Amino acid sequence: MINKRILIKNLLAHNDESSFYDKKRQLNLHTREGKAKFLKHICALSNSNPANNSYIVVGVEDHDNAIVGDDFFDDSRIQNLVNAFLENPPTIQYENVPFPNLSKDKVIGLVTIKPKSKTSYFKKGIHTIPAHSVFIRRGSNTMPVEGEIEKNYQNTETVIGIENNSRNSIEYTLDGVIDFMNFRHKDMSPKYKVFKELFVICWAGIAKKSRDKTYLSRVDIELINEQIKLFYSAQDVVEIIYDEDTFTIIEYVPLGLNDKTSYYPLEKQTIHFQDNGYYKIEREMLFQPPEFNKKMLFHIYNSNISLLKKLQKGFSLSEREQKDLENLPSTFMICYLNGFEDARQKLIDAKPLLKPFNQVYLSFKEALRILRKMKYDVQ
């Protein structure tokens, strides 16, 4: 098994960006421009590496390779975006990799682009990229090309060498378990489970019981063997179920108005461990948006708009308005799920206004993370 943390270090140490890997400070998939840039790099790396994996490392400074981290990004439906715009799309995988020097809420993102022999190209346009565009990598540059692409296999031996040098060991696994249990989460009743005598999952959270179920909040779940963070949330709650072959995470999202919050099942993620040393992850969306009184939502929507205007003008907020500001990300999300189509974009546009308010900004990031899961669009 490949230790993804070591793989990232080896990629960064190999040389600067190349025709088999790219690095980004962060991904921006909230805008058409951000999606277009991401898709362009996926297209180029796929076409330039028909026989080996290629990679994008997210959360790294461009000028000095400093590992600064990015937010946990758990949108498995990122493949849907690639499939929607690219003909002959490669299979891609996004993984969140923790690093010791980063805070618990930050990770390095690793995008793995699987090899594909057929040429990928844009089947429809997005932002400034027209339909039928084809891209390749030349060194660290992504560029458009016309006509047939000459298949290049020069990276295969190099990439296989980097991957082989990133294999896991018992020492790395034990170090990972000890670090998780004794240092990072020693105050949150951490647990671990070994599957098939090969895989180790560690998890931690604050437990609370409701009827016959135990839920966890402030949850951190990692597959230690590969140094992958499977789940992280500072706010949502999860239910964990496991047996000898599977580990299941059911995520719940808190939604409510007027200080009345209920938990709704959002997504079920099940990891199936196999005897041959492989595992697969299945995801199932469970969410059914709750319906609220439209008249009340109109009032809340307009109040949120007025609140943002006050922030924009630098006005001070009353105690009641400060409370409303804390709820603004979740109430905008509720409005969007109940047919207020502009609410999502209003929330995205409010980012610079909300960033100075630490707790509100955390709620903002959580709301966008949930919306990506529920309504991942390709607009």
PyMOL commands that set and color helices and strands:
alter all, ss='L'
color gray80, all
select helices_A, chain A and resi 4-14+32-48+78-85+156-164+170-184+224-226+294-313+319-337+342-349+351-354+358-374
alter helices_A, ss='H'
color red, helices_A
select strands_A, chain A and resi 21-24+54-58+70-71+86-87+92-97+106-113+121-122+134-138+141-145+191-195+199-210+213-223+228-242+246-257+260-273+279-285
alter strands_A, ss='S'
color yellow, strands_A
deselect
rebuild
show_as cartoon
